[in-house]
């Protein structure tokens, strides 16, 4: 089987925060919401249930580590966690901090309006704080 | 702590398929998409990471059992799995069969148009087939 290679659209729309045991943790380039994706570094996988049972368990651990860290960091009203993949088929799990009154609240973020880029300082700062929140 | 009681809106919008080890598996009353929700029978929980580690692992197992069964049954293009909860805060995980060309494809199902009720025969039939797919 071919080695894992990140989907081109995911690569374009996000940047690496850190490589965890299973997943690449990436920040979506859209400052409207603190929005992360976890991408299991396994080739040819579209659905969570296609992962081995061990990888499924590790994905659950990494999802909850990241979701919990994002909640601690942002004090979000609600964390949204979702594996959708109707457009990009490479398995990726969204972890998004949502706030009452944020763009499209309480509706979903996908397909809503146009992404707004971070400044370099903002992007660096949110990644630094994320790593602190996840490691604490 | 108070015992588990199903959220009123979830109760109104869906009907029981089966009680699994952790979750109530329920069918959303909207025939536009084969759409299930898993509701962990634990009181006072809004986020997956608030569950105990064991419950998190069981939820993962039940999610993948149901998602895999739904894929086998429907031959869906993609299964969408999501814990959103911006409106109904009781933890519930959506498991939805999506097809190219279905209503709002490839966008998300939440907040799109008005639900369409099943006939009694349709509802009975899909639940029966779901149980067969999950148990096989």
Interface residues (C-beta under 8 A of the other chain):
Chain A: X46 X47 X48 X49 X56 X57 X59 X60 X61 X63 X64 X67 X68 X71 X77 X78 X79 X80 X81 X82 X83 X84 X85 X86 X87 X89 X98 X105 X106 X107 X108 X110 X111
Chain B: X46 X47 X48 X49 X56 X57 X59 X60 X61 X63 X64 X67 X68 X71 X77 X78 X79 X80 X81 X82 X83 X84 X85 X86 X87 X89 X98 X105 X106 X107 X108 X110 X111
